[in-house]
Amino acid sequence: MKNLSCLFFVLIFVPFICFNIVWGEEPTTSDSTGYDVFDLGEVFVTTEKPPAVQDVAVTTEITEEQIKATNSHTVAEALTYVPGVRVSSGRKNEPNIQIRGLDQSRTLILIDGVPYYETNFGKLDLNQIPVDNVAKIEVTKGGSSVLYGPNALAGVINIITKKPSKKISIDALAEIGENGTYKLSISNGMKMGIFNYWLNYSHEESNAWRMSDDFESKPSEITIFGAGPPSTIEEILEDGGFRNNSDFKRDSFWAKVGVEPKDGEYYLNFHYINREKGFPPGVGSEERIFLDRPAFSTAFARSTRYDDWGIDLSGQQKVIEPLILKGKLFYHNHVDDYTSYSDKDYKEVIAVSRYKDYLIGGSVIGDYRPIDWDIVRWQQGTRMSSGLKIIMPPTPLPRDSVL
């Protein structure tokens, strides 16, 4: 993993940073952040959505400033502060997102407007997406399925990534915490004329997370199936302090390259996520270990491999004044291993279950607007009345009057 991190840094960041130094005399804008919001993936081009969206759904926006103010590291942590959204952690050391009481399987996840699925477990671990590359997050709650299609009964979470402004931007972040917890992140972006790029690499890991001081340990019932009749034992799998088998390690790389000719935008996006983590054992639960085929363990398991990468091409072009063509083409590839163990020291491997999947899709949309959306809509609160209204000019005061 360390070799992979060094390879990403040397091959990707060093050439671009040197390139920035050469072009260091380029004029800059007054924007202190060094990036713009990448909004090509929006369903509607204008900033104000049409009345149809406002009538069926409520949208909450999380800005980059709000993410920094809450010191959120991942998208899941940032969503914790959204009204109507509940984030909880489960057995697999991953968050579960609920919007107005509906679970995450009813929520559509988008990254720059491109659907992001994980079909193995039916939901995406939003803790694997760092916020270093996020410009803002839009959470649409309500009847979003009529606007965004299937899998959006609870709502839509659209993660909008950054794109550079004209200012050269090089950012680095290092954080360290207890029990071997630390984070490293580096970003680099630049825009020259119609061309621009944005790169981000981050590494985060921890040996375990701390449990509540009020935790009370309970024995779990473990049933072992193998040669002979099943045998059941009771054993305490968690005694408090730092959570057992809750360590994790994650590397992620995000890249965006774009060109913005007259009346158009075209962007190529790429991401790669590599992760390893443990699945904490149960507390006072019923667990099973199958030693024979198909060998499997619910008591002791780890995610020893998780490789997820994707590439997508997005573009829009104004053909004539009222007509804009927008298109997307994307490909995602996913591989993960679920490794089962027979002992609580996680040394005796009994099976490795591998899941592979890929997604490919695209869309072409013609947006024809002969008039503005709001040209025939009355502003809320405006009153209409008929009849003749006479306005009398004010009567002037005498020059010697005293007010």
N, C-alpha and C positions, 0 to 999 in steps of 0.2 A: 504493500500500500504506500509506503514511503517512497519507493522508487517511482510509482505511478504519479504521486504528487509532484516529485521533482521533475518528471518528464513533462507534465502539463505546464509547469512554470517555465521551464527552459524553452520548450518548443513554441509556446503560445505567447506568454507575456513578455519575455525578454525582447523579441523582435519588435513588438508593438511599442514597448516603452522607449526603446532606442529610436524608433521612428518618431515618437512624440517629441523627443529631445531635439531631433533635427528640425522639426517643424515648430519649435517652441516660439517663434516670432509671429505665428498666426494671430490675427486679431481675435479677441475673445468678447463674449457678451457679458452683461452685468449679472447674469444668473450665477449665483454662488454655488449651486449644486453640481453643475457640469453635466446635467442630463435633462432630457425631456421625457414626458410620459409617452410610451408607445401605445397609441390608441387605434392602430390599424385593425385590430380584431373586434372593435365595437360593432354591434349589430346595426346601429344607426350612425351616420357620418357626423351629424350635427351634435353639439354638446347638449342641447336640450332635447330629450327624447319626446316622441310624439305622444298625444293623449292616450293612445291605446296602451302604452307601457304604464303610464301613471295610473290608469284606471284599474288595472288588474294586479299590480305589484308595488312593493315598497323597496326602494334601493337605498342602501347605506354604503357610504364610501369611506375606506380607510386610507388615509394619505401616508406618504413616506414620513412626514413629520410626526404623525400620531404613532407610527410604528416605532420610531426612535424614542418617543416620550415614554412608551410602555416597556422599552428595552426587550422587545420581542425578537427572538432569534429565528423563528420559523413562522410559516403561514398559520399553522394551528394556534400558536401562541397569540398572534395578532387577532385572530377571530374570537378569542376569549372575551374581548372588550366590546363586541358588537351586540346591541340590544336584539333580543329574540333569538340569539345563537348560544347554544350550550356546548362546551367542550369538556369532555371527561376522558380519563386515561383508563384503558382496560388491561386485561391479562397479557396481551401481546406487546406491552410497552409501546403502545401507539394510541393516538387520540381518536375519539369518536365525536363527530360533529352532528349536532341536532339543530334543526331550524324549525322553530315553533312546534316542537315535540316530535317531528318526523326525523327518522334516523338518516345517516349519511347516504345509504343506498338510494334514497329518494332525491338526492341533491346532485346536480350536474356541476362538475368541476371543469373550468375552462382556463387555459393559459393563452393569453392574447387571442381569445375567441376560439381556440382549437380545443375540442373535447379531449380530456385526459382521463383514461380509465385504467383500472387494474382489475381484470376479470377473475383473478384467482380467488380473492377473498371478497370481491364485490364492492370494495371501497378503497380509496386511495389514502395512504398515510401522508397527511399534510405536514407532518414533522420532518419529512425528508426534503421539503422545499424551503431553502433558506430565504430570508427576506433581503439579503444583500443585493439581489437582482430585481427586486420588486419596487415599482414606482407607486402603485396603489392597488387596492383590492376592492372590488365592487361586489356587494352581497345583495342579491335581489330576492326578496321574500314574497311569497304569495303564489298566485296562479301563473307561474312562469312557463309552464309546459306549453301553453297556447302560443307562446312567442319563440321559445327555444327548442321545441320538440320534446322527445321522450326523456325520461330520467330526471325531470326537473319539477316533480310534484311539490317538493318542499321549497325549492328555490335554486338559485344559480350563484356560484362563487366564481367570479372572473378575476384571475390573477393577471395583472397588466405589468409587463416588464419594462425596464428602462431602455431608453435610447439616448445617445449623446446629443448635447447641444454643440455650438461652435467652440466652446471652451474645452481645452485639453483637461482631462480628468484622470487622476491616478489616486486611488484610495486604498489604504491598508488598515486592517483592524486585527488586534490581538487581545484576547480575553483569557483569563485563567481563574479557576475556581477550586473548590475542595474536591478531594478524592479523584484526582487525575482528570478533572474536567477542564477543557480548554477549547478555544476556537481561534482559527486563523482565516482571514479572508483578504483577498486583493482584487481590485477592480480597475479596469482601464478602458477609457472610451474617448472618441474624438470624432469630429465632423469637419470635412473639407469639401466645400462646394456642395455637390449633390450626393457625395459619398459619406458614409459614416459607419462606425462599428462600435460594439460594446462587448467587453469580456469580463467574466467574473469566475473566480475559483475560490472555494471555501472548504475547509476541513474542520470537523468538530467531533469530539469524542469525550467519553466519560466512563469511569469504572463502575458507577452506580449512582442512583439518586436516593436521597435521604427520605426515610419514612417519618410519619407523624410520631411525636413523643407519646401519644395516647394509644398507640397500636398495641393490641393484645393478641398474642400468638395462639393459634388453634391447630390441633393436629389434623392432617389430611388423611383420607382413606385411600390407599393405593392398592389396586388389584392387579396382579401379575398373571398374564396368560402365557403359557408356554408348554413344555413337556409335562404331562400329568394334569391333574385338576388345578383350577385357579386358586391362588393363595392371596389373602388380603392382610395387609399390615397397616398400622397407623403410625404416622411419623410427622413431626413438626418440620415443615419445609421452609418456614420463615419465622425468625425470632426477633425481628425488629432491627433498628439501626439503619444501615444501608440495605436497600432492596436486593435480595439475592438474584443473580443472573439478569440484572437490568442494565448491564453495560451496553454501549453502542459506539460505533465508529462510522463516520460518513464523509465521503468526498463527493463534491458536485462541481460541475463545470458548465457554464452557460455562455453562449456566444450569439451575437446578433450582427449581421452585416446587411446594410441597406443602401439603396439608391433612391433618390427622390427627384426625378425629372419633372418637367413642367406638367402640372395637373395630374400627377401620379406618385405612387409610393410602391416600392417593391422591397421585401425583406426576407432574408433567409435566417432562420432560427435553429439553433442546435443545443441540446442539453444531454448531459451524461451524469448519472447518479450511481455511485457504488457504495454499498452499505453492508454492515455486519452488526448484528445485535442479538441479545439474549431475550428469551421469553420467560419472565418471572414465574416461579411455581405457584400453585394455588395455595390459598389459606383456608383451612377447614373445608376443603372441597373433596370431591370424588374423582380420583385420577386412575388411568388405565395404562398399562404397559404390555404391549404385545411383542413377545420375543420371536415368534415364528412369523413367516410370511402370511399376510402383508404386515411386516414389522412396523410398529408405530408406538409413540409415547406421547401422552398428553401431560405427563408430570414433568419431564425434563427434555427440553428442546431448545434449539437455537436456529436463528436465520444466519447460516454461515456464508451465504452468497446472495447478493441482490444487485443485479445489473439492469439498469433501465436507461435507455437512450432513445432520443427521437429527433427528427428533423422535419421542419415544415417550411413551406414557401407561401407567403401571403403577398397580395398585391391588389391595388385598385388604380383605375385610370379613368379620367373623365373623357368620354368619347365626344359628346356634344354638351352644350350647356346644361340641359336637364337630365342627362343620362350618364351614370357612373357604373362601370363594371368592376365587380369585386370578386376575387377568387382565392381559394385556399387549397393546398395539397399537403398532406402530412403522412408521416410514417413513424410508428412507435414500436420498439422492440423491448421485450421484457423476459428476464430469466431470474428465478429465485430458487434457493434450496432450503428445505425444512429438514434439519438434522435431528433425529431422535436419539436419546441416550437412555441407558438403563440405570444409571447411578446419579446421585445428586452432586457429584464432583465433575460431571460432564466430561468423562474420559472414555467410557465404553459406548461406542457408536453401534446402534443396532440397525439403523436404516437412514438413507438419505432420499428424500422425496423431492424431485426437481419438477418445476413448472415452467413451461415456455409458452410465450404468446406474442403475437404482433398485431398491430392495428394499422390499417391504411385507409385513407379516405380523402375526400375533397369536395369542393363546392364551387359553383359559379353563380353569382347573383347579379342581376341587372337592376339597378336602383334608378327609377325614372321619376323625377319630381318636376312636373310642369309648374307647380306653385309651392310656396312654403307650407309646411305642415300647419302652422298657426294662423294662416291668413284668413281663414273662415271661422276661427274660434274666438268667441268673446272672452275677454279676460275675466277671471272669477271675481265677483263682487261688482261688476259693472251693471248698472241699472238702465233700462230702456224705458222711455216714456214718450207719449205723443202729445201734441198741442203746441201752442205758441208760447215762447218764453221771451219776455221783454226785460232787458237789462237797462236800468236807468243810470246815467252818469251821476257821480256824487255832486252835491250842491256845494259850490265854493264858499268859503268863509269870507266875511269882510276883512279888509286888510288890517283894520284896527282891532280885530278880535284877539283875545288872549286865551290860549289853551291851558 
